[in-house]
Amino acid sequence: MQATYPLARLAESKGRRRPSHLLDPVFRSNIVSIASCGISRRGVAHRAGIPPTTLYDWLERGRAQPDEEPYGSFTIDYLRAERGLEHAAAEGIAHWVVRVRSLAASGALLDSKTVGALLRILESRFPEDHGAHLHRKPELEPNGDAWLERNGMTHAQLVHLLREPPEAIGKALVEAGPEVMAMLIAAGVRVPA
C-alpha cells in the first residue's frame, strides 16, 4: 500500500525522542495523518520512529494537562484523527445499511453474507440486545416477583390493585379466572378454606 503522506521527515527524525518532535509541524502533521489511516497506536509510533511508550506518554500528558503545550494540542489533534476514521467508517456503514434496507423493502432476497454483516453491525452497535456478546442482557420472562421488586408495592397496594384493577389487569383476571385458584395452589400459595 502506497502511503499518501510524506514520511521523509519522519525517517530523518528516527532516534530523536524529545518532545521537540511535537514542536515540529511536519512531524506532527505526519503522525496525525498516520493516525487517521486506522493504524494502531503501536503502529503509528513505529512508523514515526518513536517508541510506543513515548506516544502513549504524550497522549496521557495531553489528557491530564490539556493546557500544557505541546502535549495538549497534539492530543486533541491525534484523538480527532482517530475519531475522524471512526466517523468515516460509521458513515460508510450507514450508507450500506440504508441500501440493504431499501433492498429488503423492495422484497429482494438478501444473501447470507449480507445478513451476517448486518447481524455483526447490530451486535457491535447494540451488544446488550443482539448476538452472544458478554454484555447481552437476557430476555426477561414475565415474573411476578421481579415485577414486585421493580415496582415496590406493599401488600395493601396489591390488594387495592386486585380490588380495583386497571382495565388490562381486569381483562387478564377475567381471562384467567377459572384457573386462578389452580395457579395459586400450584405456586404454593396457601388458600384459606
N, C-alpha and C positions, 0 to 999 in steps of 0.2 A: 504494500500500500504506500503510495507516494504522499508524503506529508505536504500540507498546503501552507505551512507556516515556516518561516526561516529559522533554521537551527544552527546556523554558522556561529552565531554569537554564543549560543549555549555550549557548543563544543569548545570554544575558546575559554569559557569560564569554568570548565571542569577542574575540580580540586579546590576552588575558592568557595568557602562555606560561610563567609561572614554575612551579616545582614545587609552589607553594602550591595549584595545581589539585588535586594529588593529596592534599592535606590536607582538601579539601572533600569530605565524604562523599557529597553529592548528585552532584557531578561524577564522582567515582569510580564510584558505583553506575551512573550513566547510561552511562559509557564502557564499563564491563564488560558492561552489558546490550546495548549496541550490538554488542560483540564476539561475544556469544553468539548473535546472529542470523545469523552467517555472512558478514558483510560483511568485505571485505579490510581489512587494517590501514590502508592508504591511505584507504579509505572511512570507517573508524572515525575517523581523525584529521580528515577533512573534516567529518564530522557533528559532531564535538566542537569544531570551530572552532580546531584547533591544526594546525601544520604536521606532515606525516608524519614529518619528521626528529625532531621533539620526541617523538612517541610511540615511535619506534624507539630514541631515546636513553634514554627512561625504561625501556623493556624491557631494553635492553642493560645499563644500570646495575644494574637489579634482578637480572639473571642473574649479573653479575660480582661484585656485592656484596649478597647476599641479606639481610644483616643491616642494611644501610643503609636507613633509612626516609626518605621514604615509598616508595622505589623497590622494595624487596624484597617487601613485602606486596602492592603494586599488581601487580607482575609475576606473583606467584603467582595472584592473583585473575583477572588477564587471561588467563593461559595456561589456567587451569581453565575459564574461559568458552569459550575456543576448543576445548578438549578435550571439553567437555560437548556441544558441537554435533557433534563427530566421533562421540562415543559414541551420541548420539541417531540420527544418520544410520546408523551401523553396526547399531544395534538394529532400525531400520526395514528395512534391507536383509535382516537375518537373518530377520525375520518373513516377508518376501516370499519369500525362498529356501525357507523351511520350507513355505510354501503351495504353491510351484511343485513342490517335491519330492513333496508329497502328491498333487498332480495327476498328476505323472509316474508315481508308484507305482500310482495307480488306473487307469492305462492311457489317461488323457486325452491328446489330442494338444496339444502346445504350439505356439502360433503363432510365426512367425519373429521378431516383435518381442520376445517373452518370451525366446526362445532367445538372441537378440542381446544382451539385457540381462544374461542370465546369463553369457554369454561375456565381456562387459565387466567384470562383477564378478570373474570368475576372473582375467582379465588384470590388473586393478588389485590384486587381493589376492595373486596368485601370479605376478608378472611373469616369473619365470625359467622357468615351466612352460607358460604359456598365451599365445597371441597372438603378435604381431610386435613385442613390446617390445624395446628395445635391450639390456636385461639378460637376455633369454631365453637360457638355456643350450641349446646344440644337443643333440639326442638323440645319445647315444654309440652308435657301432656297435661290435660285437664286434671287438676288435683285439688280437692277441697282444702287440704292442709296448707298447700302452697298459696292458694288464693287468700286464705285467712291470714297467713303470715304477711303477705304483701299488703293486705288491706287493713289489718289490725283491728278487727271488730270484736267487741265484747259479747258476752252471752246475751245480754239484754238487747243489743243491736241486732244480733242474729234472729232472736225471737221476733222482734219488730219486723225485720226483713221478711220472715216467713209468714207473719200475720198480714202484713200489708206489702206484698211483693210488687216490684216494678213489673210492667207488662211482660217482658221477656222471661223473667223468672216465674211469673204466674203461669204462662203458657207451658214452660218446661215442667212445672209441678203437675199441671193437669195431664200432660202427655205421659209423665212417669208415674202418675197417681196409683194405678193398680200394682205397680212394682215397688213403690216406695218402702212399704213395710219389709218386703223381702230384701231389698237393698240395704236397709238399715240393719237387719239381722245379720246379713252376710258380712257387713262391715264391722260387726262386733258391738254394735250399739245395743245397750240393754234397754229393751222396750218395756215400759211398765204394763202390768197385766190389767 
